[in-house]
Each structure stands twice: as C-alpha cells, then as structure tokens.
Amino acid sequence: MAQSTITGTIMEAGVNMPLPGANVIEKGTTNGVVTDFDGNFSLTTKSTSGELVITYVGYTTKTIAFTGNATLGNVTLETSQVGLETVQIIASVAVDRKTPVAVSTVKAADIALKLSTQEFPEILKSTPGIYATKQGGGYGDARVNIRGFSSENVAVMINGIPVNDMENGRVYWSNWAGLGDVTSTMQVQRGLGASKVAVPSIGGTINIITKTTDVEEGGNFFTSIGNNGYLKYGMTYSTGLSDKGFAATVSASKISGDGYVDGTQFEGYNYFINLSQEINDAHTISFSAFGAQQEHGQRFNRSTIGELRQTEQGPQKANKDWGYKNGEVYHQSYNFYHKPQMSLNHLWNINDQSVLSTALYASFGSGGGRRDEGSKIGSNDYRFGGPDQPIDFDTIVEENIANGVGGSTDIISSTINSHKWYGLLTTYKNDISDKLVISGGFDGRYYIGSHYYEVEDLLGGQFFLDNEDDTKAFGKALQVGDRYNKDYDGYNIRTGFFGQAEYQVNDDINVFMAADVSNTNYFKKEFMSSDIPDNDRESDHVNFVGYGIKGGGNYNLDMNNNVFVNVGYFSKAPFLTNVFLQEDELTYNEDAVNEKVFSAEIGYGYRSEKLSANVNLYHTKWLDKAESRELPATTDGDRLYANILGIDALHQGIEIDFKYKPNNKLTVTGMASLGDWQWKSDVSADIFTQDGELFDTVEVFADGIKVGNSAQTTFALGTTYDVTTKTKAYVDYNYATNMYADFDVTSRSSADLPDVWEAPGFGLFDVGFSHSFNVGDFEANINTKINNLFNTEYISDAQDSGGLESDAAVYFGSGRTYSVSLKVNF
C-alpha cells in the first residue's frame, strides 16, 4: 500500500507556544504519533491521501486533509475556552525557546494527578529553586520560597492579577483553597520573569491561569476522601458557547476534615464563576469571581526537637494550641477568612496588528486570626494532665464565672485583618512588523487594610478590662464585639507604567528590553490611641518612586539547542509594615529607603524528540533589604516582631531539570537545584511587641550567615508510566538539604556566634494511580495517591536560637497521607 510522510508543528493559537504531547492520528486508523517537546511530528501514513485528526486536552480538535508527502508547517489549535486569550496577554505567559527566562509549567492534568490532599503550592515541589512546606500544618497555612526568597518577594498572580498582600507582600494560600479545581496552567517564572506589572518581583513569579469557560457544554462532579476525615465534594458545569456568543462556567465544592496535626480541624467552601460574551470579532468581555470561605485550627507555636519527641502524640502531630470547651474542640490558634476576587476583562482586537487587554478587578477580604488575653490559656496549669495535653478551657470558664464583678481574667479575641482592594491593569500590544512587537500598559491599585482586635469570647465572664492605658478602650467593661488594643487602617495607592519592545532579529535570535516606573503612596489612619487628637488621626503621606529596567535575548543555536541571557536592575518601595513600624503611631520611619536588586542569569536548553533539558545559572544581589520577622514569644506570651533595615543579601546558584520520554508510555523527570544564599552585612534591628511597642534594639551580625527558611539544595526524580491508554501510575522522589533555620535576630548579637543551625536533609516518596473508565455514557476517573509513602520523619521549618539543635524551634512535616478521588464527566 502506498504511503506518505507528513510533518508539521502543533502550536497554541494566539501565543504561538508549542504543544508537546498532542495526538496526531490518521483518520479511520490507529496509526498515529505524539508531538515532541517542540510540538513537532512526523507521521508515515498508511494511505497516500486522507485526513489527519489532531487533538490535545483543552483545545478544539482540528482535521487536516493530506495528499502525498507534505510539510504542514505550523498548525495552530484554538483553546476550547472562551476568553482565554485576554487572560494570557495580561498574564504574560512565557514562550519556550523564545522568552529568555527560566520557566516551568504545570498543566491541569498534572495538578489533577498529583495534588491530592497537599496544599496548592506543594504541587511545585519538584520544580527547580522551589521549597514548599505546610508550615504549622493547618489547612491553607502552606508557604513557598523561590531561590531562597519568601512569598513577600515572590509575585503570585492569578490571571495576571497580583494577590500578594499590599501591606507586607505575603500570600495566604487558605484564601485560594479551591484553585486546584479550576487551574488551567500554573507557570513559574524564576528570577526577573516576563510579567508585565509596574513593580517586578525579586525571587520569581507564580502565574496561575484559571479556566475561563468551555466552548462545549458539559461538566463534572467529583468527590475525595483521605486521611484524618478528609472529605471533599463538588461539581463544575459549563453552558458551552451559544449562537449569540455567550458562555458560562460555574464550579463549587466543600472541603472539611480533622487535619493531620492535632487540633487543626477545617472547613471551607470554594467557588468559581466565569461569564463570557463575544460581542463581535473585535470585542470580548468576561467576568470572573472566585474565592474560598474557610476556617481552620492552627499550630502556631513551635517547639524544640526534644520537647516534641517527648509528646504522647509524636513530633509530627503534636500541637499545644487547642483544647476542649463544653466537650467540644476549641482552638487557641484559629484562622477564618474569606477573600473573593472579581475581575471584569475586556479584549479589544483593534486590528490585525494590535490588541488591548484590560482587567478591572476588586477584592474584599474579611476575617482574621484568634488570639488570647491573660496568662492562663496555654499555660501548663490549665491543661488536661500534662504540658503536651489539650487546654482545659472549662476550668478557665469556671474561674471567670466565679470572679463575678471582677470580670474575665482571660478571654479569646480576634485579630481582624480585612481589606478593600481595587485595581486596573491594562496592556496594549502592537505587532509593528513581523520582527518588532511593542507592548505597554498601566498598573493602578488602591488598597485599604483595616486592623483591630475584637472581643470574641469572654469565656464565662461578665466583661473584660483592657490594661492598655494609652487606648480609648482603657478602663471600659468590654463586651463581645468591642474593639480594643489596636484599631487602624493602612492605605496603599500605587500607580505605574511599564513598556517592552521585543525584536525578532531572525528565525533564531529574539531580544527584548523592558522598563517600568511607579509611585507608591502610604499613609495610616489611627482610631484607638488616646494620645492622638480626634481631628488629627491621619498620618503624613509617604511616597516612594520605584523603577526598573531589564533586558535579554534568546538564541536558538539549531533545532535542538538554545541559550538565553537576561539582566535587570530595579528599585522598589519597602512594604508599608517597614515604613510604619508601630501600629498605634502615625509617625513613619524616615530611614526607610527603596530596596535595590540587581539580577543576571544565563540559561541553556536542549530539545529533541525524546529529551528536554535546561540549565540555568543565576546571580541576584539584594541591597537595602527590609526584613520583618516574627520572633519567639516572651515568657508572658507576648508575640515579638523584628524590623531589620538596610541588610544586603546575595542569592546565586545553578538549576538543572529534564524530561525524558524513551517511548510513548514512560516519562522520566528530574531536577537538581544548588543554591548559595548568604547575608552580606551587619545592621541594627528594632524589636516590637504585638501591640507595636518598642521592646528592644539589638545589633545584628549577619555578614556571611546562610539565608535560612528554605532548602538551598533540592533534588527530584519522577517516573510516570501509562499502563494502558486509560491507566497511569507515577512515583516521585524529592530530596531537600542545606536547609538553614530562619534566624532570630536577638540571638545574632555577637560576631562570635556560630552559623545558624542546619536542619537534617530529608527525602520523600509520593506514589499515585489513575484509571479512567465508562459509567454508562459518562467517562469517569478514579485517583489514588499516597504522599510520604514511607512515613519519613523530617523537619520542614526551623527557627534558630544560637546555632544549637537543642534550642531550635521547629515544625515537623506531615507523615504518610493518602486520598482517593472520583470524577465523573458529563
């Protein structure tokens, strides 16, 4: 029988990204191939003429006729989601072998296969430069570091919209607990990244692209069970694209459980909605809203290794921050929050060369965390049987009742941290020619953060007297709902512009240059202090002008090899918490200055039919860094915070990752990340209590000390095997070492002290199994996953206290966990 050879490259429409793993099948036969890492394929057909059927999950199927030998060139597949192009333009998705940044991409299929009961950022733990932990182990309390930089200096963006806290830069993953259900792609851009916002990140950018709405009608319902009472169920439904260009997708789920760590019960409601309307060929608008209303117990207080090993529950589960009241679990450390985010997106295809994408967004966060007043809660005298046992809240209630007109000696209150956040992000892109593309835009944000203490539970007493004599609440008989101790609003108004030019010198060389400028305006309004006149409760406005410039290029040496380089320098405003150091004062820190960052990186990539590999070397200098750290509490239980200004740091290292497909069934992945991160200066630090009062000033001897709180060396190796076309299994191994403890500035008051304590390295195995089958006319999938298969005992987080293991305060990571999930598509 006569044959033909058909070659081509499958690309994603709009962004021209290759689609590795796309199926190319000769219609009417089982003859087919899968595209390689660059989207290339070569298929020898059984007939000299016929049709090729090209499919890829998340994209519409394309059928192409062929006659004889043919080279199809680039074949583009349209996304199966309406409005995705709008998001991709704003989100600045990096393109392989073109955008000169170190990038790793996680697809929805990988998230569905491997996320399990893990926190959402833990899906990135096999990515170079990433260190992710659950911290205390409470639901949503996870953190992620990139190249040694904590979340304060890692830009987390959902559909191109920033979600880092505008006052301190932190990311609270409990606010986004449902993202795993609706994420289409998660891309990590390490280093300077390609994101188009007015204020760049230092460590990198986590770019999360949610699904918009499907072109075709359908949906699914799903349920999961797991260890410690884990239960999740929900559904997703899409209307499909109507004849009038309208489409809608909604998703909702509930999640609950007891938590792996004692006293970390949780419950959350996750939701997502997207409405899209294609007005005409030039205009598309879409509205999206998503959030997660949740509450969960926490393990806030760390303990030493020796203390944890003596506990009845064991070091992995032990938690002192909870107890019983009226026979039910009652938490000392507890978090409750709801942060819905809404955005209205508009895509305007002005002409064949230019497009304008705009997102108008708003976020309204409400909630906070639990705290306590008094000396009884958490003390060993008010526990059931021993220092590692739950708190006896009933005895405290009885004593408060007996105290009568004296009021409560101990109460539970809430630290409320709510906010209102409005923003406008718009990006204009113009293909000036086949070689030159320019883009630019505006990034504007208006943020108000409200912070106050509120009485939550008098624990049986008639009232509570605040002992802070400089507040309006002093001497008053406080009732549930009354504010005391602190009450202020922090304001952040940021405006900025950014621009970029990208030039395709030839088919092999692509270069770019980008710049940004911004102004950050901070001020406060104080409502609780009795020392401030009522007509003068607004602080001075403090402005910080920031700017940045970065550039780079990619050179495709041949079809297999490419190299890239990028370099950048920027100056960014310190966080509001480093400008206004005391919560009850309106005076600002006149010594606060912009943080400066210089970064350079060079990378090499190799792509072939079976192997994809990358090597990246990076060098980042951080000057005039402003650090805020939480320190161990005083003997009276007061939480302490340190503000360190003007410290320098150097982060440099090498990252290697690869993906190897020896055949269509087996995929092997691996990575190695070797970092050398050190502090480079000695400074002084002010230490404040949780009420904003100056507690102490110390000299910090940090020059040469390793940057802590993140493993500087990580390795990963994984295999995924397609047992059949409907059955898949995987085994992953992750190893982390050179994890230095986060240092306590009060313990670094001498140059003669040893380096900070280094936690032992550890390796973890995860395994999983996925199988698809039919239930009548519906397709179903069942997933089984086990994380930390061998129940390895390891330290995930540590706080140094003089370089000694015996004094380090730590969290142990979770032991073996499992989950089983079922999804039925309709």
PAVEX-606963 format. One record per residue (C-alpha): x, y, z. Coordinates in steps of 0.2 Angstrom, whole numbers, plus 5000, padded with zeros to 4 digits. Example, Ala and Ser with C-alpha at 12.3 -4.5 7.8 and 13.67 -1.06 7.14 Angstrom:
     px     py     pz
   5062   4978   5039
   5068   4995   5036
! end
This chain:
     px     py     pz
   5000   5000   5000
   5007   5017   4995
   5012   5028   5010
   5016   5047   5013
   5026   5056   5026
   5018   5071   5034
   5027   5083   5045
   5022   5099   5055
   5022   5108   5071
   5007   5110   5083
   5006   5127   5091
   4994   5135   5103
   4985   5149   5094
   4987   5167   5100
   5003   5164   5109
   5012   5153   5097
   5018   5141   5110
   5022   5123   5105
   5010   5109   5111
   5021   5094   5116
   5011   5078   5118
   4997   5082   5105
   4990   5067   5096
   4991   5066   5078
   4981   5051   5071
   4977   5046   5053
   4958   5046   5052
   4950   5029   5052
   4965   5020   5058
   4975   5018   5074
   4991   5025   5066
   4997   5040   5075
   5011   5049   5084
   5013   5061   5098
   5022   5078   5096
   5039   5081   5104
   5044   5094   5116
   5044   5107   5102
   5027   5102   5095
   5035   5094   5080
   5029   5077   5072
   5032   5066   5058
   5019   5053   5053
   5021   5040   5040
   5003   5037   5034
   4995   5021   5028
   4987   5029   5013
   4993   5042   5000
   4978   5053   5004
   4966   5055   5019
   4964   5066   5034
   4974   5069   5050
   4965   5072   5066
   4974   5082   5079
   4969   5083   5097
   4975   5090   5113
   4967   5091   5130
   4960   5109   5132
   4960   5113   5114
   4947   5110   5100
   4950   5096   5088
   4957   5100   5070
   4956   5089   5055
   4968   5092   5040
   4967   5084   5023
   4983   5077   5015
   4988   5071   4998
   5006   5063   4996
   5021   5069   5006
   5018   5086   5014
   5025   5098   5026
   5011   5107   5035
   5022   5120   5044
   5014   5127   5060
   4997   5120   5063
   4988   5131   5077
   4975   5124   5089
   4962   5135   5096
   4959   5134   5115
   4942   5126   5120
   4940   5140   5132
   4932   5157   5128
   4941   5172   5134
   4957   5164   5137
   4967   5175   5126
   4963   5190   5136
   4970   5182   5152
   4986   5176   5143
   4990   5193   5137
   4988   5201   5154
   4997   5186   5162
   5012   5187   5151
   5014   5169   5148
   5032   5164   5144
   5036   5155   5127
   5048   5141   5127
   5064   5144   5116
   5059   5162   5114
   5056   5171   5131
   5073   5172   5139
   5068   5167   5157
   5069   5151   5167
   5052   5144   5167
   5042   5128   5172
   5024   5125   5168
   5012   5113   5177
   4996   5109   5167
   4979   5105   5174
   4982   5086   5171
   4997   5086   5182
   4988   5095   5196
   4973   5083   5195
   4985   5068   5195
   4997   5074   5210
   4989   5087   5221
   4979   5075   5232
   4977   5082   5250
   4993   5093   5248
   4992   5112   5249
   4991   5120   5232
   5009   5127   5231
   5016   5110   5236
   5012   5104   5218
   5028   5114   5213
   5040   5105   5225
   5048   5096   5210
   5052   5112   5202
   5070   5119   5202
   5073   5133   5215
   5056   5129   5224
   5054   5125   5243
   5037   5122   5249
   5030   5117   5266
   5014   5116   5276
   5022   5126   5290
   5012   5123   5305
   5001   5110   5296
   4985   5120   5297
   4973   5120   5281
   4980   5133   5270
   4995   5138   5280
   5007   5132   5267
   5021   5143   5261
   5033   5143   5245
   5050   5150   5243
   5059   5153   5226
   5078   5154   5226
   5078   5157   5244
   5065   5172   5243
   5050   5170   5253
   5032   5174   5247
   5034   5193   5251
   5046   5194   5237
   5038   5181   5225
   5024   5188   5214
   5009   5177   5215
   4997   5182   5201
   4980   5174   5196
   4975   5178   5178
   4988   5191   5178
   4981   5200   5194
   4993   5201   5209
   4987   5194   5225
   5001   5197   5237
   4996   5207   5252
   4998   5225   5248
   5005   5229   5266
   5018   5216   5269
   5019   5206   5252
   5013   5189   5260
   5002   5176   5252
   4989   5167   5262
   4985   5151   5252
   4970   5147   5263
   4962   5162   5253
   4964   5152   5237
   4960   5134   5243
   4949   5130   5228
   4962   5135   5214
   4967   5117   5211
   4949   5113   5204
   4949   5127   5191
   4968   5130   5186
   4971   5128   5168
   4990   5131   5169
   5002   5136   5183
   5018   5144   5176
   5033   5148   5187
   5045   5161   5180
   5060   5161   5191
   5071   5177   5193
   5065   5193   5184
   5051   5184   5174
   5041   5191   5160
   5026   5198   5170
   5020   5215   5164
   5017   5224   5180
   5024   5241   5187
   5033   5233   5201
   5043   5217   5197
   5047   5203   5209
   5064   5198   5216
   5063   5179   5218
   5051   5175   5204
   5033   5174   5198
   5020   5161   5201
   5007   5164   5186
   4991   5154   5189
   4979   5154   5174
   4962   5148   5179
   4950   5140   5166
   4938   5153   5158
   4923   5144   5151
   4922   5130   5139
   4916   5131   5121
   4906   5115   5123
   4893   5111   5135
   4897   5099   5149
   4904   5097   5167
   4909   5085   5180
   4905   5081   5198
   4919   5074   5210
   4922   5068   5227
   4938   5064   5238
   4941   5056   5254
   4958   5055   5263
   4966   5053   5280
   4960   5061   5296
   4942   5063   5290
   4947   5072   5274
   4931   5075   5263
   4929   5085   5248
   4914   5085   5235
   4908   5097   5222
   4904   5100   5204
   4908   5110   5188
   4896   5115   5174
   4899   5124   5158
   4884   5130   5146
   4895   5130   5131
   4896   5144   5118
   4879   5149   5112
   4875   5155   5094
   4875   5173   5102
   4892   5171   5109
   4888   5169   5127
   4896   5156   5138
   4896   5152   5157
   4905   5141   5169
   4902   5138   5187
   4911   5127   5200
   4908   5124   5218
   4915   5112   5231
   4915   5109   5250
   4930   5103   5259
   4932   5098   5278
   4942   5087   5289
   4951   5085   5306
   4968   5089   5300
   4984   5078   5301
   4991   5089   5315
   4980   5088   5331
   4968   5102   5333
   4968   5108   5315
   4950   5104   5310
   4945   5114   5295
   4930   5118   5284
   4930   5128   5268
   4918   5132   5253
   4926   5135   5237
   4918   5143   5221
   4921   5150   5204
   4911   5158   5190
   4916   5164   5173
   4904   5173   5161
   4910   5177   5144
   4902   5186   5129
   4909   5188   5112
   4901   5204   5106
   4909   5204   5089
   4925   5200   5081
   4934   5214   5089
   4927   5214   5107
   4925   5200   5120
   4921   5203   5138
   4922   5191   5153
   4918   5192   5171
   4925   5180   5184
   4924   5178   5203
   4931   5165   5214
   4935   5163   5232
   4936   5151   5247
   4927   5155   5263
   4936   5144   5276
   4940   5142   5294
   4954   5131   5302
   4963   5127   5318
   4982   5131   5318
   4998   5125   5325
   5006   5142   5329
   5019   5139   5342
   5034   5129   5338
   5044   5118   5350
   5061   5111   5352
   5065   5094   5345
   5067   5087   5362
   5050   5093   5368
   5041   5086   5353
   5049   5069   5355
   5043   5068   5372
   5025   5071   5367
   5012   5057   5368
   5006   5062   5350
   5023   5062   5342
   5033   5076   5334
   5023   5076   5318
   5006   5078   5326
   5009   5087   5342
   5001   5104   5344
   4998   5114   5360
   4987   5127   5353
   4970   5119   5356
   4959   5111   5369
   4941   5107   5374
   4926   5118   5380
   4909   5111   5384
   4916   5094   5377
   4920   5101   5360
   4936   5105   5352
   4940   5124   5355
   4956   5132   5347
   4968   5144   5354
   4976   5147   5337
   4962   5148   5323
   4960   5157   5306
   4945   5162   5297
   4944   5172   5281
   4935   5175   5265
   4943   5184   5251
   4933   5184   5235
   4941   5191   5220
   4931   5198   5205
   4938   5204   5188
   4930   5211   5173
   4941   5208   5157
   4939   5216   5140
   4949   5211   5125
   4949   5223   5110
   4956   5217   5094
   4959   5234   5087
   4966   5227   5070
   4976   5213   5064
   4992   5220   5072
   4986   5227   5089
   4976   5222   5104
   4971   5230   5120
   4968   5219   5135
   4961   5227   5151
   4956   5220   5168
   4946   5229   5181
   4947   5220   5197
   4942   5221   5216
   4945   5210   5231
   4936   5212   5248
   4945   5202   5262
   4936   5199   5279
   4942   5189   5293
   4957   5186   5304
   4965   5175   5317
   4962   5171   5335
   4972   5177   5350
   4970   5177   5368
   4972   5189   5383
   4978   5183   5400
   4991   5171   5407
   4980   5155   5409
   4977   5150   5391
   4991   5139   5385
   5000   5138   5402
   5004   5120   5409
   4992   5123   5424
   4977   5123   5413
   4979   5108   5403
   4972   5090   5404
   4986   5080   5413
   5002   5087   5406
   5012   5100   5396
   5008   5092   5379
   4990   5089   5383
   4975   5100   5376
   4970   5116   5385
   4956   5114   5399
   4945   5129   5394
   4931   5124   5405
   4942   5127   5421
   4946   5145   5415
   4927   5147   5411
   4923   5142   5429
   4936   5154   5437
   4929   5168   5426
   4912   5165   5432
   4917   5164   5450
   4926   5181   5448
   4909   5189   5446
   4910   5208   5445
   4929   5207   5443
   4926   5202   5425
   4936   5189   5415
   4955   5187   5418
   4957   5178   5402
   4947   5179   5385
   4948   5174   5367
   4948   5189   5355
   4951   5190   5336
   4964   5200   5326
   4954   5206   5312
   4963   5210   5296
   4951   5215   5282
   4954   5224   5266
   4946   5233   5251
   4957   5232   5235
   4953   5239   5218
   4964   5239   5203
   4966   5242   5185
   4978   5233   5174
   4979   5236   5155
   4991   5230   5142
   4992   5236   5124
   5002   5225   5111
   5006   5230   5093
   5015   5219   5080
   5024   5234   5072
   5031   5221   5059
   5035   5203   5058
   5050   5207   5068
   5046   5220   5081
   5032   5219   5094
   5029   5233   5107
   5019   5232   5122
   5015   5243   5137
   5002   5247   5150
   4996   5254   5166
   4995   5246   5183
   4985   5255   5196
   4980   5249   5214
   4970   5256   5228
   4971   5247   5245
   4964   5249   5262
   4968   5237   5276
   4959   5238   5292
   4966   5230   5308
   4959   5229   5325
   4957   5217   5340
   4939   5212   5344
   4932   5203   5359
   4926   5186   5353
   4923   5175   5369
   4923   5181   5387
   4924   5163   5392
   4910   5164   5405
   4915   5181   5412
   4904   5197   5413
   4916   5209   5404
   4935   5211   5401
   4945   5226   5406
   4959   5232   5394
   4975   5236   5403
   4982   5247   5389
   4982   5264   5397
   4985   5273   5381
   4970   5267   5372
   4952   5273   5371
   4946   5256   5377
   4956   5258   5394
   4945   5255   5409
   4930   5251   5399
   4920   5235   5403
   4922   5227   5386
   4909   5215   5379
   4909   5203   5364
   4911   5213   5348
   4920   5228   5356
   4936   5234   5349
   4952   5236   5360
   4971   5237   5360
   4973   5242   5341
   4962   5249   5328
   4970   5257   5312
   4968   5257   5293
   4983   5256   5282
   4982   5264   5264
   4992   5259   5249
   4990   5269   5232
   5001   5263   5218
   5002   5269   5200
   5014   5263   5187
   5018   5261   5169
   5028   5248   5160
   5034   5245   5142
   5043   5232   5132
   5050   5230   5115
   5053   5213   5108
   5063   5211   5092
   5065   5195   5081
   5082   5198   5073
   5079   5182   5063
   5072   5165   5065
   5085   5161   5078
   5088   5176   5088
   5075   5186   5099
   5079   5200   5110
   5069   5211   5122
   5070   5227   5133
   5058   5232   5146
   5056   5246   5159
   5044   5252   5172
   5041   5266   5184
   5029   5268   5198
   5024   5278   5213
   5019   5270   5230
   5010   5281   5242
   5007   5275   5260
   4998   5283   5275
   4988   5277   5290
   4973   5282   5300
   4974   5278   5319
   4957   5276   5329
   4962   5268   5345
   4976   5278   5353
   4970   5290   5366
   4986   5301   5364
   4981   5307   5347
   4968   5321   5345
   4952   5315   5335
   4955   5329   5322
   4972   5323   5318
   4971   5304   5316
   4978   5303   5298
   4997   5302   5296
   5008   5311   5283
   5008   5303   5266
   5024   5295   5261
   5029   5292   5243
   5042   5280   5236
   5046   5281   5217
   5052   5265   5210
   5059   5260   5193
   5066   5245   5184
   5075   5240   5168
   5078   5223   5161
   5083   5215   5145
   5089   5199   5137
   5089   5188   5122
   5087   5170   5116
   5097   5162   5103
   5092   5146   5095
   5108   5138   5090
   5099   5125   5080
   5084   5114   5081
   5089   5106   5097
   5100   5119   5107
   5096   5137   5113
   5104   5149   5125
   5097   5164   5134
   5103   5178   5145
   5094   5191   5155
   5099   5205   5166
   5090   5218   5176
   5091   5231   5190
   5076   5239   5199
   5072   5249   5214
   5056   5245   5224
   5047   5253   5238
   5048   5245   5255
   5032   5237   5262
   5020   5248   5272
   5025   5237   5288
   5043   5243   5286
   5038   5261   5284
   5025   5262   5299
   5034   5252   5312
   5022   5254   5327
   5004   5250   5325
   4997   5264   5336
   5008   5278   5330
   5006   5289   5315
   5025   5293   5313
   5034   5285   5299
   5051   5278   5298
   5062   5291   5290
   5076   5279   5287
   5066   5268   5276
   5073   5268   5258
   5069   5258   5242
   5076   5241   5241
   5088   5238   5226
   5090   5222   5216
   5102   5218   5203
   5100   5201   5194
   5108   5192   5180
   5105   5175   5173
   5111   5164   5159
   5102   5148   5153
   5104   5133   5141
   5091   5122   5134
   5090   5106   5124
   5075   5100   5115
   5074   5083   5105
   5060   5071   5101
   5063   5062   5117
   5073   5073   5129
   5070   5091   5135
   5083   5098   5147
   5088   5115   5154
   5102   5123   5164
   5101   5140   5172
   5114   5150   5182
   5108   5165   5192
   5116   5179   5202
   5105   5191   5212
   5111   5205   5223
   5098   5212   5235
   5103   5229   5243
   5095   5239   5257
   5083   5224   5260
   5070   5227   5273
   5065   5212   5283
   5051   5209   5296
   5052   5193   5306
   5042   5185   5320
   5052   5180   5335
   5048   5168   5349
   5036   5175   5361
   5041   5182   5378
   5039   5172   5394
   5022   5182   5397
   5016   5176   5380
   5018   5192   5370
   5022   5190   5352
   5038   5199   5346
   5042   5206   5329
   5058   5212   5322
   5061   5225   5309
   5078   5225   5300
   5083   5239   5288
   5097   5240   5276
   5103   5222   5276
   5111   5215   5260
   5110   5198   5253
   5117   5188   5239
   5107   5173   5230
   5116   5163   5217
   5115   5146   5211
   5113   5133   5197
   5097   5124   5192
   5095   5109   5181
   5079   5100   5175
   5075   5087   5162
   5061   5077   5155
   5064   5061   5145
   5052   5050   5135
   5060   5035   5129
   5044   5029   5122
   5025   5034   5122
   5022   5025   5139
   5036   5031   5150
   5041   5048   5156
   5055   5052   5167
   5058   5069   5175
   5071   5076   5186
   5079   5091   5193
   5094   5097   5204
   5094   5115   5212
   5111   5120   5220
   5110   5137   5229
   5122   5148   5238
   5112   5161   5248
   5121   5172   5261
   5118   5188   5270
   5131   5201   5267
   5130   5215   5280
   5129   5218   5299
   5115   5230   5304
   5104   5235   5319
   5086   5230   5322
   5072   5236   5332
   5061   5223   5341
   5042   5227   5344
   5028   5218   5354
   5012   5213   5345
   5005   5230   5351
   5018   5240   5342
   5028   5245   5357
   5047   5246   5356
   5054   5231   5365
   5072   5231   5362
   5086   5237   5350
   5100   5225   5345
   5115   5224   5334
   5113   5210   5321
   5129   5201   5315
   5123   5193   5299
   5138   5195   5287
   5142   5178   5279
   5127   5169   5288
   5117   5157   5277
   5100   5163   5272
   5088   5152   5281
   5070   5146   5280
   5072   5137   5263
   5082   5122   5257
   5097   5128   5247
   5099   5111   5239
   5085   5101   5231
   5084   5086   5220
   5069   5077   5212
   5067   5062   5201
   5050   5055   5195
   5043   5042   5183
   5025   5042   5175
   5020   5026   5166
   5005   5024   5155
   5000   5006   5159
   4986   5007   5146
   4978   5021   5137
   4966   5024   5152
   4978   5019   5167
   4993   5029   5173
   5004   5027   5188
   5018   5038   5195
   5032   5038   5208
   5040   5054   5213
   5055   5057   5225
   5060   5074   5232
   5076   5077   5242
   5080   5093   5252
   5095   5098   5261
   5106   5113   5267
   5090   5120   5275
   5096   5133   5287
   5085   5139   5301
   5076   5156   5300
   5087   5166   5312
   5081   5175   5327
   5089   5192   5327
   5090   5193   5346
   5102   5178   5345
   5114   5185   5332
   5120   5199   5344
   5138   5194   5343
   5150   5191   5329
   5157   5176   5338
   5142   5165   5336
   5142   5150   5325
   5132   5150   5309
   5113   5147   5310
   5108   5129   5314
   5106   5117   5299
   5091   5105   5299
   5094   5087   5293
   5091   5084   5275
   5076   5073   5270
   5069   5063   5256
   5051   5059   5252
   5042   5047   5241
   5025   5050   5233
   5015   5037   5223
   4999   5038   5213
   4987   5028   5202
   4974   5035   5190
   4962   5025   5180
   4948   5031   5168
   4933   5020   5164
   4915   5022   5157
   4899   5023   5168
   4885   5021   5155
   4888   5036   5143
   4899   5045   5155
   4918   5045   5157
   4924   5043   5175
   4941   5044   5183
   4947   5037   5199
   4964   5043   5208
   4973   5036   5222
   4988   5045   5230
   5000   5042   5244
   5011   5056   5250
   5027   5052   5260
   5025   5034   5257
   5037   5028   5270
   5031   5039   5284
   5048   5048   5284
   5050   5059   5300
   5058   5076   5295
   5059   5094   5300
   5052   5106   5287
   5053   5123   5296
   5065   5129   5309
   5069   5144   5319
   5087   5146   5325
   5092   5151   5343
   5111   5152   5343
   5116   5138   5331
   5112   5124   5343
   5100   5110   5338
   5094   5108   5356
   5087   5126   5356
   5080   5127   5338
   5061   5129   5337
   5054   5118   5323
   5039   5111   5314
   5040   5093   5309
   5032   5089   5292
   5017   5078   5289
   5019   5059   5289
   5010   5047   5277
   4994   5054   5270
   4983   5047   5257
   4967   5051   5246
   4955   5043   5234
   4945   5053   5222
   4932   5050   5209
   4927   5062   5195
   4913   5059   5183
   4912   5069   5167
   4895   5073   5159
! end
